[in-house]
Amino acid sequence: MLLRLSSPEEVICITQPHHAWISGQLARVWGNEEFGEVSPNQEVCLAAEQHDIGWLMWEQLPTLNPQTGYPHSFSELATKNHVKNWSNARNLALPLGRYVALLVSLHGTRLYERFRSWENSPETKELVLNFLKHEYAFQEEVISKLQNDNYHAPYTTPEVIKRNQKLVAVWDALSLIICHGFTGEKIVENVPTANGEITLTLKNKENHPLEIFVSPWPFCESQVNLVFEGRLLQQTFTDERVMQEALSQAPGVTINTTLFPKN
């Protein structure tokens, strides 16, 4: 769950799988002479679109954060619940294809490798290390099988896998920024290009928060139109079941955002 502030008393709740759909929208228009191609295109785009598939069950009955009165955002969820969602992600993704499941798994392990607050307690450390152990074994097995597949073999070199893992992470970061909304300027670092890496800068168009300049321009189209939706909560809650019911009945909100190359 992502929470986008609509007003001081209202938030728009955007599910993790829906945020991932924005990643997929970005992936399908990504690439040009400077930023290179996405290969294998369909598999990588599908992985970007489904990278949060492990959250499907939790999003049906999100838990209440008593400190805010709103559903937990993904960053507020307890480690044990976070790990539970990610532990099933590769199994849910596997019917979509082995390469898709590999990138979903790699995205999950990258998050725990990068954000290491789980090391602060013995309980969460054990949970995460066990999760990583099983994911690494799965990744190794899948890569071995894909390397013996005529179609997938060219895309399972360490260099290609690493690039695609980074691309999914970049689209995830861009989608989070866009879904949360922002004012001023944001940056996304370590963005793969055709010949290296670069930093992207996002800046709101003056007086138009839903229009964003992106520099340098990584897309194959002259502008990119994104559409996503959430549910509007207009009050806070103290009872989890009441919150869940209210969320299920909350009015839907559709948000259109347009990306432009910087002039």
C-alpha positions as CSV (number, residue, x, y, z in Angstrom):
1,M,0.0,0.0,0.0
2,L,1.1,3.5,-0.9
3,L,-0.5,6.5,0.7
4,R,-0.7,9.7,-1.4
5,L,-1.8,12.7,0.6
6,S,-4.8,14.3,-1.0
7,S,-5.5,16.9,1.7
8,P,-4.5,17.2,5.4
9,E,-7.5,14.9,6.2
10,E,-7.5,12.6,3.2
11,V,-5.3,10.0,1.6
12,I,-5.4,8.1,-1.6
13,C,-4.6,4.4,-1.0
14,I,-2.7,2.8,-3.9
15,T,-2.1,-0.9,-3.8
16,Q,1.3,-2.4,-4.4
17,P,0.2,-4.4,-7.5
18,H,-1.3,-1.2,-8.9
19,H,1.9,0.7,-8.3
20,A,3.7,-2.1,-10.1
21,W,1.4,-1.6,-13.1
22,I,2.9,1.9,-13.4
23,S,6.4,0.3,-13.5
24,G,5.1,-1.9,-16.4
25,Q,3.8,1.2,-18.2
26,L,7.2,2.8,-17.9
27,A,9.0,-0.4,-19.0
28,R,7.0,-0.7,-22.2
29,V,8.0,2.8,-23.5
30,W,11.6,2.6,-22.2
31,G,14.6,2.9,-24.4
32,N,16.3,5.0,-27.0
33,E,19.8,5.5,-28.5
34,E,21.2,6.7,-25.2
35,F,19.4,4.3,-22.9
36,G,19.6,1.2,-25.1
37,E,17.0,-1.6,-25.4
38,V,15.1,-3.8,-23.0
39,S,15.8,-7.5,-23.7
40,P,14.1,-9.8,-23.5
41,N,11.5,-7.1,-23.9
42,Q,8.2,-8.9,-23.1
43,E,9.6,-10.9,-20.1
44,V,11.3,-7.9,-18.5
45,C,8.2,-5.6,-19.0
46,L,6.0,-8.3,-17.5
47,A,8.3,-8.7,-14.5
48,A,8.2,-5.0,-13.9
49,E,4.4,-5.0,-14.1
50,Q,4.2,-8.0,-11.7
51,H,7.1,-7.3,-9.4
52,D,4.8,-6.8,-6.3
53,I,2.6,-9.8,-7.1
54,G,3.4,-11.2,-3.6
55,W,1.3,-8.4,-2.0
56,L,-2.0,-9.5,-3.7
57,M,-3.4,-11.4,-0.7
58,W,-2.3,-8.7,1.9
59,E,-3.9,-5.9,-0.1
60,Q,-7.3,-7.6,0.1
61,L,-7.2,-7.1,3.9
62,P,-4.5,-4.5,4.7
63,T,-3.6,-4.0,8.3
64,L,-4.1,-0.9,10.3
65,N,-1.3,1.3,11.5
66,P,-2.6,2.6,14.8
67,Q,-0.1,5.4,14.8
68,T,-1.5,7.0,11.6
69,G,-5.1,5.6,11.6
70,Y,-4.6,4.5,8.0
71,P,-3.6,1.2,6.4
72,H,0.1,0.3,6.8
73,S,2.2,1.6,3.9
74,F,4.7,-0.9,2.5
75,S,7.5,0.8,4.4
76,E,5.6,0.7,7.8
77,L,4.8,-3.0,7.7
78,A,6.5,-5.3,10.3
79,T,9.4,-7.3,8.9
80,K,7.7,-10.6,9.5
81,N,4.7,-9.6,7.4
82,H,6.9,-8.0,4.8
83,V,9.0,-11.2,4.4
84,K,5.8,-13.3,4.3
85,N,4.6,-11.3,1.3
86,W,7.9,-11.6,-0.5
87,S,8.3,-15.3,0.3
88,N,5.4,-16.2,-1.9
89,A,6.2,-13.8,-4.7
90,R,8.3,-16.1,-6.9
91,N,5.7,-18.9,-6.6
92,L,3.0,-16.5,-7.8
93,A,5.2,-15.2,-10.6
94,L,6.4,-18.6,-11.8
95,P,3.2,-19.4,-13.9
96,L,4.0,-16.2,-15.8
97,G,7.4,-17.6,-16.9
98,R,10.7,-18.5,-15.4
99,Y,12.5,-15.3,-16.4
100,V,9.7,-13.2,-14.9
101,A,9.9,-15.2,-11.7
102,L,13.7,-14.8,-11.6
103,L,13.4,-11.0,-11.9
104,V,10.7,-10.8,-9.3
105,S,12.8,-12.9,-6.9
106,L,15.9,-10.7,-7.6
107,H,13.9,-7.6,-6.9
108,G,12.9,-8.9,-3.6
109,T,16.4,-10.0,-2.5
110,R,17.8,-6.6,-3.7
111,L,15.4,-4.8,-1.3
112,Y,16.7,-6.7,1.7
113,E,20.3,-6.4,0.5
114,R,19.9,-2.6,0.2
115,F,17.7,-1.8,3.2
116,R,19.1,-3.5,6.2
117,S,17.1,-2.4,9.2
118,W,16.2,-6.1,9.6
119,E,19.7,-6.6,11.1
120,N,18.7,-4.7,14.2
121,S,17.1,-7.6,16.0
122,P,18.0,-11.4,16.1
123,E,14.4,-12.4,15.3
124,T,14.1,-10.3,12.1
125,K,17.7,-11.1,11.1
126,E,16.9,-14.9,11.2
127,L,13.7,-14.4,9.2
128,V,15.4,-12.4,6.5
129,L,18.5,-14.6,6.3
130,N,16.3,-17.6,5.9
131,F,14.3,-15.8,3.1
132,L,17.5,-14.8,1.3
133,K,18.9,-18.4,1.5
134,H,15.8,-19.8,-0.2
135,E,15.6,-17.1,-2.8
136,Y,19.3,-17.4,-3.7
137,A,18.8,-21.1,-4.2
138,F,15.8,-20.6,-6.4
139,Q,17.6,-18.0,-8.5
140,E,20.6,-20.2,-9.0
141,E,18.4,-23.1,-10.1
142,V,16.3,-21.0,-12.5
143,I,19.4,-19.4,-14.0
144,S,21.0,-22.8,-14.6
145,K,17.9,-24.1,-16.4
146,L,17.5,-20.9,-18.5
147,Q,21.1,-21.1,-19.6
148,N,20.3,-24.5,-21.2
149,D,17.3,-23.0,-23.0
150,N,18.1,-21.8,-26.5
151,Y,15.8,-18.8,-26.3
152,H,16.8,-17.6,-22.8
153,A,20.5,-18.4,-22.8
154,P,21.6,-15.0,-24.3
155,Y,19.7,-13.2,-21.5
156,T,21.1,-15.2,-18.6
157,T,24.6,-13.9,-18.6
158,P,25.5,-12.1,-15.3
159,E,25.7,-8.8,-17.2
160,V,22.3,-9.0,-18.8
161,I,20.6,-10.2,-15.6
162,K,22.2,-7.4,-13.6
163,R,21.1,-4.8,-16.1
164,N,17.5,-6.1,-16.1
165,Q,17.4,-6.3,-12.3
166,K,18.6,-2.6,-12.2
167,L,15.9,-1.6,-14.7
168,V,13.1,-3.1,-12.7
169,A,14.5,-1.3,-9.6
170,V,14.6,2.0,-11.6
171,W,11.0,1.6,-12.8
172,D,10.0,0.7,-9.3
173,A,11.6,3.9,-7.9
174,L,10.1,6.1,-10.6
175,S,6.7,4.6,-10.0
176,L,6.9,5.2,-6.3
177,I,7.8,8.9,-6.9
178,I,5.0,9.3,-9.3
179,C,2.4,7.5,-7.2
180,H,3.3,9.3,-4.0
181,G,3.3,12.7,-5.8
182,F,6.0,15.3,-5.1
183,T,6.8,19.0,-5.4
184,G,10.1,20.4,-6.5
185,E,12.7,17.9,-7.7
186,K,13.5,14.2,-7.3
187,I,16.4,12.1,-8.6
188,V,16.8,8.4,-9.4
189,E,20.4,7.2,-9.4
190,N,22.2,4.2,-11.0
191,V,20.0,4.2,-14.1
192,P,21.4,1.8,-16.8
193,T,22.1,3.4,-20.2
194,A,23.5,1.8,-23.4
195,N,27.0,2.3,-22.2
196,G,27.0,2.8,-18.4
197,E,24.8,4.4,-15.8
198,I,23.3,7.9,-15.2
199,T,21.1,9.9,-12.8
200,L,17.6,10.9,-13.8
201,T,16.1,14.2,-12.6
202,L,12.4,14.6,-12.2
203,K,10.9,18.1,-11.8
204,N,7.3,19.3,-11.6
205,K,6.1,21.6,-14.4
206,E,5.3,25.0,-12.7
207,N,1.8,25.0,-11.3
208,H,1.1,21.6,-12.8
209,P,2.0,18.9,-10.3
210,L,0.7,16.1,-12.6
211,E,3.1,17.1,-15.4
212,I,6.7,16.1,-14.9
213,F,9.9,16.9,-16.8
214,V,12.4,14.1,-16.9
215,S,16.1,14.6,-17.8
216,P,17.8,13.0,-19.6
217,W,14.9,11.5,-21.5
218,P,14.9,7.7,-21.3
219,F,11.8,6.9,-23.4
220,C,11.1,6.0,-27.0
221,E,8.1,8.3,-27.2
222,S,8.0,12.1,-27.2
223,Q,5.9,12.2,-24.1
224,V,4.5,9.5,-21.7
225,N,1.0,9.4,-20.4
226,L,0.5,7.4,-17.2
227,V,-2.8,6.5,-15.6
228,F,-3.3,4.9,-12.2
229,E,-5.9,4.8,-9.5
230,G,-6.5,4.5,-5.8
231,R,-9.2,4.6,-3.1
232,L,-9.9,7.8,-1.1
233,L,-10.0,7.5,2.7
234,Q,-11.5,10.7,4.2
235,Q,-11.0,9.8,7.9
236,T,-8.7,7.9,10.2
237,F,-9.5,4.7,12.1
238,T,-8.9,3.0,15.4
239,D,-10.5,-0.3,14.4
240,E,-8.9,-2.5,11.8
241,R,-12.1,-4.2,10.6
242,V,-13.9,-0.8,10.3
243,M,-10.9,0.5,8.3
244,Q,-10.9,-2.5,5.9
245,E,-14.7,-2.2,5.3
246,A,-14.4,1.6,4.7
247,L,-11.5,1.0,2.3
248,S,-13.5,-1.6,0.3
249,Q,-16.3,0.9,-0.1
250,A,-14.1,4.0,-0.6
251,P,-14.6,6.0,-3.8
252,G,-12.1,5.4,-6.5
253,V,-9.8,8.1,-7.7
254,T,-8.1,8.1,-11.1
255,I,-4.8,10.1,-11.5
256,N,-3.3,11.0,-14.9
257,T,0.3,12.0,-15.0
258,T,2.3,13.1,-18.0
259,L,6.1,12.9,-18.4
260,F,7.9,15.3,-20.8
261,P,11.5,15.7,-21.8
262,K,13.1,18.8,-20.3
263,N,13.2,21.7,-22.8
